[in-house]
Amino acid sequence: MPKDYITRFKVTGVSHNPEYKAARYALSAVLATDAVEGSDVAVGKSMALLIDRRRGQLGRLREAGWACLSDDKDYSFAMNCPPLGVLTNCQRLKPCKKAHFCPFCWCRSYVSETYQRYRKVLFPVGADSPQVELQEFSVSWVYPFEQYALDDVLTLTHDAVKSRKVREPNGATSLLAFDVTEVGWRVYFRELIIQPTRPASFEYPRPKYIPNESPKSARSIRRTRLWYEEGEEAPATPVRILIAAVGRLAKYPEGLLYGNAARVMELQEGLFRHRLRFIAHYGKLRGRLAPEFPEARVADDL
């Protein structure tokens, strides 16, 4: 590989901004285990390894014929996307904005903004922690390659998710993601919901948005309170609970980095054709975020 394609830079520090911690949770499938809540040294080493793995997959995607990497300038730009949540000795690099593939831009698009939305709703300045429960729902299913063409998978998923009506005035976020496995196309659908009451019990309805044609699904459910009774020991602070919840909601599909390059390229081109919307916010989480001044963001990172 010509050296001109790569800007050599080193990880020199780790940011402890909460939204960057949420990003490490989202990247847990492609980072070393101790890089999520480990030491700065562990985070730095694992992030450096992720940079190399990402570049290796980009090289394979170019060899497979991914059109957006055919131009040398575009390829070099993609190879040098700066990592998220760590500091480097090169400050002039710009994000590649390939959020459907790049793990760093995935977190910029689906983790950072989502965390800011929930933080502003749940932890307004000067207010106590709210009496709410975070409800997480995740479902995934796989379409075997030999039975389903990619365009059929994307059409089925679009029709199914489009029929899903989320009515959560207190706030909810849904995220749709696609992955490549050894045997088929994997689809993820996840939701994070703010439940303002303190229910004694709660029955989760059977999701209606899974296509009837899809194979058997795998599901997980989690409920986490942000309040505690007097004398009750809290397992984590409300902010730490939110960090982990947002990271699980926006977990990065690891097959994009580890999967067959030809299949990953086919998926990327299919997503571009269908232009599916990956993330949607509802209720109090909707609307445009107020811009944060760069000075405040730098202060958070120090």
N, C-alpha and C positions, 0 to 999 in steps of 0.2 A: 504493500500500500504506500503510495507516495507520501512523504512526510508533509508536503504542503497542505494536505487535507486536514491535518490535526494541529491544533494549538495545544502545546504541552502546558498544563497547569497543575498545581498541587493543592490539596485541601489543607488549609492552614488553621481552621477553627470551625466550631459548631455553634449554630444559633439555637437558643433556648426559647425562642418565641413559641407560644402555645400552638399556633397554626402549623408551624414547622414540625412540632412533635406529632401533631395529627397526621402530617404527611408521612412521617416515618411509620406510623401505624398502617397507613394506606399502602406503603411499600413493603410491608412485612413479609410478603411472599417472595420478594426478590432481594431482601437484605438479610444479613446474618441475624440470628435470633437475638444476640446481645446488642444489636445496633438500634433496637427500638427504644429500650429504656436503659441501655448500658452507658458506659463511660464515653467521654468525648473521643478518646482514642479508638474505641470500638466502632463508634459511629463514623469517624473519619475514614478508617480502613475499609469498612464495608461500603461506604459511599464511593470511595475510589474504585473498588472492585466493580460496583454497579456501573460506573462510568465506562469501564473497559468492556463489560458485558454488553452494554447498550451499543457501543461503537462496533463491537463484533457483529451484532445482529444487523446493524445498519449496513455493514459491508456485505453480509449475506443477502440482504434485501436488494442491494444495488446489483449484485451478481444475478439475482433472480429476475431482474428487469423492472423494478418498481420505478415508474415513470418520473415521480417527483424527485428522485435521486439521480437521474441520468445526467443532469448538468453538473459539471464539476463544482461550480460555485455553490449551488444548492446543496450538494452533497457535503461540502466542507462546512457550510453553515449548520447543517443538521448534526454533523459529527461533533461540533463544538458548543452544543447547547449547555449552558451553565447548570450545575446541580442546584437543587433547592434545599435550603436549610443548613448549608455549610458555606464557609467562607473560603475563597481561593486567592491565589496570588495574581490572578488576572481578572480585572474588574470590567473589561470592555466587551465581554461576550454577551450576546443577546439570545434570548430563548428562541427555539426553532418553531414553536407554536404548532407542533404536530401532537396535539393532545390525545388523539386516538391511538397513538403509538408510544410516544416519548414518556417515560415514567415521571420525569421532572415537570414537563408541561401538563401532564395529566393532573398532577397535584396542584399546579398553579390554577388550572381551570376548575377542578372539582373538589379540592380540599380547602385551599386558602379562602376562597370566597364563601364557601358553605360554612366554614368555621366562623367567619366574621358575621354572617347573618344570624347564626344561632347565638353567638356571644352578645350581639346587640339586643336580641329579644329576651334572652334568659338572664343576662347580667348587666342591666343598665347601670350607668354610673350612679353611685350613691344608694342603690337598692340592695336589700338582702337577697340571698339565694331564693329562688322561687319554689313554691310548693308544687312541683310538677314531677311527672314521670316521663322518661324517655323510652319509647317503645321502638324496638328495631325488628324489622322483618326482612328476611333474605330468602330467596328461592333461586335455584339454578337448574338448568336442564341441558341435555346434550342431544344434538341432532347428528346421527352417524353420517359420515361422508358418503357412504355407498347408497344411502336412502334419500338424502336431501341435498339439493343444490343450494349454494349460498343465497342466491336471489330469493328462493322460496323461503328460506329461513328468515331473512330480513323482512320479507313481506308478511309472513305469519306473525312475527314479533311486533311489527309496526301496527298491524290490525288489532292484535290482542292488547297491547299497551294503550293504544288510542282509545279503546273502550273502557279503560280503567279510569274511573272518576274519583279523584281524591278530594274530599271535602273536609278539610281540617283547618278551621279558622284560626286556631291557636298556633298553627305552623306545622309543616311537614315537608320533607324533601324525598323525591324518588330518583333513583339512578339506574339507568339501563346500561349494561356493558356486554361486550362480546369477546370471546377468547377462542383460542385454538388448542385442542387436545390431540392426543395421538389417534383418537378414533372418530372425532367429530367436532362440530361447532358448538361451543358452550355459550349459553346465554345466562346472564345474571340480571335479576331485578331485585333491588333493595329499597327499603323505605325507612326513614327515621322520622318519628312522629312525636310531637309535644302533647302529652296528655295532662291537662291542668288539674284534674281531680285526683283523689286518693282512693281508687276503687279497691274493695275487698277482694274482688276477683274480676277477671277479664277474659272473655272468650274471643280468641282470634278468629275472624271469619275466614272461610276457605277462599283463597284468592281467585277471582273470576278472570284474571287477565292472562292465565297460562293457556296457550292454545291447546285445543282438544287433540290436535295432531301430534303434539310433542310427546317425547318419551317421559318416563317416570321422573319426577322432580325431586330435588333434595332441598329441604327447608330448615331454617333455624329461626328461633324466636328469642328475644331477650328483652327484659324489662328492667330498668334501672331507675331508682328514685334519686331525686336531688334534695330530699329532705330526710331528717332523722329525728326520731323521738328523743326526748330528754333522757340522757344516760346511755343512749345507744351509740355504740362505737361505729364511726363512719369508715368504710373500707378505703375511701379515696375522697379527695375534695371534689366539689361539683365541677370545677374547671377540668380536672383530670378525667372525670367521667365523660365530659363532653368531648375532650380531645380523643379519647379512645372510640367513642360512638361515631364521630365524624370519620375517623380513620377506617372503621369497619364498613361504614356506608360506602365509602369511595375506595375500597380496596382495589389495587391495580391488578389487572388480569395478567398473571405471570407468563401465560403462554405466548404473549406478544414478544417476549424476550427469548424464551426457551423453545418455542414451537418451530416447526418446519417453516423456513423462510418463504417458500412458494405459497404455502397456505396463508401465512400472515399477510403477504402481499395481496393475495386474492381477497382476504377479509378487508384490508385497508381500502382497496379499490371499490369493493362493494359498498362499504360505509359511505364513501364519497358519492357514489351514484345515488344511493337512497336518502342520504342526508337525514338520518335519524337523529332525533334530539336525545342526547344522553341524560341530561339532568333537568329537573323541574322543581321549582319551589312553590309552596302554597301558603295561603293564609297570611299571617304576619310576616312570613319570611319573603314574601314577594316584593317586587319593586326594585328600584335602583339603589345600590349602596352609596352612601355619602362617601366621597373620596377621602382617603386618609393622607395627611401631609407626609411627604418623604422624611421630614425631620423626625416625626413620631415613629415611623417604621424603623429608621436607623437607631433611634434610642432604644427601641424594644430589642434590637439585635445585639446591643452591646452588653 
